[in-house]
Amino acid sequence: MLSKDYEVHGIIRRASTFNTGRIDHIYVDPHEPNAKLFLHYGDLSDSEQISNILYNIKPQEVYHLGAQSHVKVSFSMPEYTANVSGIGTARILEAIRRSGNNTKFYQASSSEMFGRTSSPQNEDSPFSPTSPYAVAKVYAYWMTKNYRLGYNLFACNGILFNHESPRRGEIFVTRKVTMAIANILAKRQQFLYLGNLEPKRDWGFAPEYVEIMWQILQQDEADDFVVGTGHQHSVLEFVETAFSYVDLNWKDYVKCDEKYLRPTETCDLAANSSKLKKLICWSPKVQFDDLVKIMVDADMRKAGLQPIGEGDEFLQKHFPDRWWKTD
């Protein structure tokens, strides 16, 4: 958004410690004359504060990515997940409706909503959620669609399949794997404990998907879109590819821990993004092997190690203007 000369406002939860590490490299003191990024305390469970922020800012576009987004955690915190990931969306939509502003709204929907639906999945595939997180996201999806149909809001769902990068949260499986590899190489960790290695997912590169979020809101009419590469790879494949990249045998380091198993598991996911591709002629630059190398290189560098370099070279070639920002 900043690179497109937007004035950007974000909502952050109050904490006793600073939790803005991921944006420190772009943050400018709001007192500076060239500041274009402003942060406001708020929470998706607080409708009054959401309304106040939207009323005062009067945004042209809202990108709603806030959620309790960890699938396994949602089984332990189903009520909180429903409140934030589901009803939180309704709070924003209602605040936009009441404001009377022509605000465009993007809802970050999830491929987890498809659950047990056979792949590949597209915009017409039925939802069959298999976790409290997925159930909450289905609610948010239909609320977005209902506000579009009922109140003529420019409200869109982007049903994004797994999108990863070195900024991925450290408790998610892809980042957990690449961080463990870096720590094993640095002699700071001996084993990596994981749950089910069989599920297959459609993994893409987050920076490409974020650009699509913006493009969805630039269309003449609001609509819903599935976004993904169309290719499936299992968690085991991710593990094997990541360990082999640094010449390690994953079997020597990976152990199973039942506490990471989910009560119900989502079936294999793969996106059919033909609708989106016809609209904006999009095809992903970053393929599965490239993504793994990018993430391993980044975590090796963070661990104070010399990266293998193939991931860095790929980013320098295909994303020369921002490859270095992925850390």
C-alpha positions in Angstrom: 0.0 0.0 0.0 2.8 2.4 0.9 4.6 1.7 -2.4 1.3 2.6 -4.2 1.3 6.0 -2.3 -1.6 5.1 0.0 -2.0 6.5 3.5 -2.3 3.4 5.6 -4.0 2.9 8.9 -3.7 -0.3 10.9 -5.3 -1.7 14.0 -3.1 -3.3 16.7 -4.0 -4.9 20.0 -2.7 -3.3 23.2 0.1 -5.3 24.7 2.7 -4.6 27.5 5.5 -5.1 24.9 6.0 -3.8 21.4 4.5 -6.2 18.8 5.4 -4.3 15.7 8.6 -6.1 14.7 7.3 -7.1 11.3 6.8 -3.4 10.2 9.7 -1.7 11.9 11.5 -1.4 8.6 8.6 0.7 7.1 7.4 2.5 10.2 8.0 6.3 10.3 7.2 8.4 13.4 3.7 9.8 12.8 5.1 13.3 13.7 7.3 13.3 10.6 5.8 15.3 7.7 6.2 12.3 5.3 4.6 9.7 7.5 1.9 7.6 5.8 1.5 4.7 8.2 -0.6 5.2 11.3 -1.5 2.6 14.0 -4.6 2.6 16.2 -5.3 0.5 19.2 -8.3 -1.7 18.7 -9.6 -5.3 18.7 -11.9 -7.2 16.5 -14.0 -8.1 19.6 -14.7 -4.4 20.2 -17.3 -3.1 17.8 -17.4 0.5 19.3 -13.7 1.0 18.7 -13.9 -0.4 15.2 -16.8 2.0 14.4 -14.8 4.9 15.9 -11.8 4.2 13.8 -13.7 3.7 10.6 -15.8 6.9 11.3 -12.7 9.0 11.9 -10.5 7.7 9.0 -13.2 7.2 6.4 -11.1 4.7 4.4 -11.5 4.1 0.7 -10.4 0.5 1.1 -10.4 -2.0 4.1 -8.3 -5.1 3.9 -9.5 -7.4 6.7 -6.8 -10.0 7.6 -7.2 -10.0 11.3 -8.1 -13.4 12.9 -7.2 -16.1 15.3 -5.8 -18.0 12.3 -4.1 -21.1 13.8 -6.2 -24.1 12.9 -5.0 -26.3 15.8 -5.4 -23.6 18.3 -9.0 -23.1 17.2 -9.9 -26.4 18.7 -8.6 -25.3 22.1 -10.2 -21.8 21.8 -13.4 -22.3 19.7 -15.4 -19.5 21.3 -12.7 -16.9 21.0 -12.0 -18.0 17.4 -15.7 -17.6 16.5 -15.8 -14.2 18.1 -12.7 -12.8 16.4 -12.5 -14.7 13.1 -16.2 -14.8 12.5 -18.2 -12.1 14.2 -15.3 -9.7 14.0 -16.0 -9.6 10.2 -19.6 -8.7 10.9 -18.6 -5.9 13.2 -16.5 -4.3 10.4 -19.1 -4.8 7.7 -21.8 -3.2 9.9 -19.5 -0.3 10.8 -18.9 0.3 7.1 -22.7 0.1 6.4 -23.6 2.5 9.1 -20.8 5.0 8.1 -22.5 5.6 4.7 -19.0 5.8 3.0 -18.3 4.0 -0.3 -15.6 1.9 1.4 -14.4 -1.2 -0.5 -14.0 -4.2 1.7 -11.7 -7.2 1.3 -12.4 -10.3 3.4 -9.5 -12.8 3.8 -11.3 -16.0 3.3 -9.5 -19.4 3.6 -9.1 -22.6 1.7 -9.8 -24.3 5.0 -13.5 -23.6 4.4 -13.5 -26.4 1.8 -12.6 -29.0 4.5 -13.7 -32.4 3.1 -14.6 -31.2 -0.4 -12.6 -32.9 -3.1 -10.0 -31.0 -4.9 -9.4 -28.9 -7.0 -11.7 -26.4 -5.4 -13.1 -23.3 -7.1 -15.7 -20.6 -6.3 -18.6 -23.0 -6.8 -17.2 -25.8 -4.6 -19.2 -26.5 -1.5 -17.9 -25.6 1.9 -17.4 -28.5 4.4 -15.3 -27.0 7.3 -13.5 -29.3 9.7 -12.3 -26.9 12.4 -13.6 -24.1 14.5 -11.4 -21.7 12.5 -12.8 -22.9 9.2 -16.4 -22.7 10.6 -15.7 -19.1 11.6 -14.3 -18.3 8.2 -17.4 -19.7 6.5 -19.6 -17.4 8.6 -17.4 -14.4 7.7 -17.5 -15.4 4.0 -21.3 -15.5 3.9 -21.6 -12.2 5.9 -19.4 -10.5 3.3 -21.5 -11.9 0.5 -24.8 -10.9 2.3 -23.7 -7.3 2.9 -22.8 -7.1 -0.8 -26.1 -8.4 -1.9 -28.3 -6.9 0.7 -26.7 -3.4 1.1 -24.8 -3.0 -2.2 -21.5 -2.8 -0.4 -18.4 -3.3 -2.5 -17.4 -6.4 -0.5 -15.2 -9.2 -1.8 -14.0 -12.6 -0.6 -10.5 -13.7 -1.5 -10.4 -17.4 -0.9 -6.7 -17.7 -0.6 -4.9 -21.1 -0.4 -1.8 -21.4 1.8 0.5 -18.4 1.2 3.9 -18.5 2.8 7.0 -16.4 3.1 9.8 -15.8 5.6 7.3 -13.6 7.5 5.1 -16.6 8.3 4.3 -17.0 12.0 6.7 -19.2 13.8 4.1 -21.7 15.0 2.9 -22.5 11.5 4.3 -25.7 10.0 6.2 -24.3 7.1 8.1 -21.7 9.2 8.5 -24.2 12.0 10.3 -26.5 9.6 12.6 -23.8 8.1 13.5 -22.3 11.5 14.2 -25.8 12.9 16.6 -26.5 10.0 18.5 -23.2 10.7 18.7 -24.0 14.4 19.8 -27.6 13.8 22.6 -26.3 11.5 23.5 -23.7 14.2 23.6 -26.5 16.8 20.8 -24.9 18.8 18.2 -27.6 18.3 18.4 -31.4 17.9 14.9 -32.5 16.8 11.8 -31.1 15.1 8.5 -32.3 16.4 5.6 -32.4 14.0 2.1 -33.9 13.7 0.5 -35.4 10.6 2.8 -35.3 7.6 0.3 -36.6 5.1 -2.1 -33.6 4.4 -1.6 -32.0 1.0 -1.8 -28.2 0.5 -1.5 -25.7 -2.3 1.4 -23.5 -1.2 2.2 -20.1 -2.8 4.3 -17.0 -2.1 2.6 -14.5 0.1 3.9 -11.3 -1.7 2.2 -12.4 -4.9 -1.1 -13.1 -3.2 -1.1 -9.7 -1.4 -0.8 -8.0 -4.8 -3.9 -9.9 -5.9 -5.8 -8.7 -2.8 -5.3 -5.2 -4.0 -6.2 -6.1 -7.6 -9.5 -7.6 -6.4 -10.6 -4.3 -5.0 -9.6 -2.4 -8.1 -12.2 -4.3 -10.3 -15.4 -2.5 -11.5 -17.6 -5.0 -9.6 -17.3 -6.8 -6.3 -16.9 -10.6 -6.5 -15.3 -13.6 -4.9 -12.2 -15.3 -6.1 -10.2 -18.4 -5.4 -6.4 -17.8 -5.4 -3.8 -20.5 -5.5 -1.1 -22.2 -7.6 -3.2 -25.3 -8.5 -0.5 -27.7 -7.3 -0.6 -30.0 -4.2 2.3 -30.9 -2.0 2.2 -32.8 1.3 3.7 -31.6 4.6 6.2 -34.5 4.2 7.2 -33.1 0.8 7.9 -29.7 2.3 10.0 -31.4 5.0 11.9 -33.5 2.5 12.5 -30.6 0.2 13.7 -28.3 2.9 16.1 -30.7 4.6 17.5 -31.9 1.3 18.2 -28.3 0.3 20.8 -28.2 3.2 22.0 -31.8 2.6 20.3 -33.2 5.7 18.3 -36.4 6.0 15.0 -35.4 7.5 14.5 -38.8 9.1 17.4 -38.1 11.5 15.7 -35.1 12.9 12.0 -35.2 12.6 9.8 -36.9 15.3 6.1 -37.2 15.6 4.2 -35.7 18.6 0.6 -36.6 19.0 -0.2 -33.2 20.6 0.1 -31.6 17.2 -2.6 -33.9 15.6 -6.0 -32.3 15.0 -9.3 -33.9 16.0 -10.5 -33.6 12.4 -8.3 -33.1 9.4 -9.0 -31.1 6.2 -8.7 -33.1 3.0 -6.2 -32.3 0.3 -6.5 -28.8 -1.1 -5.7 -27.4 -4.5 -7.0 -24.2 -6.1 -8.7 -23.9 -9.4 -8.1 -20.2 -10.0 -9.3 -20.1 -13.6 -11.8 -17.3 -12.8 -9.1 -15.0 -11.5 -6.7 -15.9 -14.2 -9.2 -14.9 -16.9 -9.8 -11.6 -15.2 -6.2 -10.4 -14.5 -4.1 -12.9 -16.5 -2.3 -14.0 -13.4 0.1 -17.0 -13.0 2.4 -17.5 -10.0 6.1 -16.8 -10.4 7.2 -18.7 -7.3 6.8 -22.5 -7.5 7.0 -24.9 -4.6 10.8 -25.6 -4.6 11.5 -21.9 -5.0 9.3 -21.1 -2.0 11.1 -23.7 0.2 14.5 -22.3 -0.7 13.4 -18.7 -0.1 12.2 -19.6 3.4 15.2 -21.7 4.3 17.7 -19.1 3.1 15.9 -16.4 5.2 15.9 -18.4 8.4 19.6 -19.4 7.9 20.5 -15.8 7.6 18.5 -14.9 10.8 20.4 -17.6 12.6 23.7 -16.0 11.7 24.5 -18.6 9.0 25.5 -18.2 5.4 22.5 -19.1 3.3 22.7 -21.7 0.5 21.7 -18.8 -1.7 19.4 -20.3 -4.4 16.4 -18.7 -2.8 18.0 -15.3 -2.5 19.1 -15.5 -6.1 15.6 -16.3 -7.3 14.2 -13.3 -5.4 16.9 -11.0 -6.8 16.0 -12.1 -10.3 12.2 -12.1 -10.1 11.5 -9.5 -7.4 14.5 -7.1 -7.7 12.7 -4.2 -6.1 11.8 -5.9 -2.8 13.4 -9.3 -2.4 15.4 -8.2 0.6 12.3 -7.1 2.5 11.2 -10.7 3.0 13.2 -11.0 6.2 
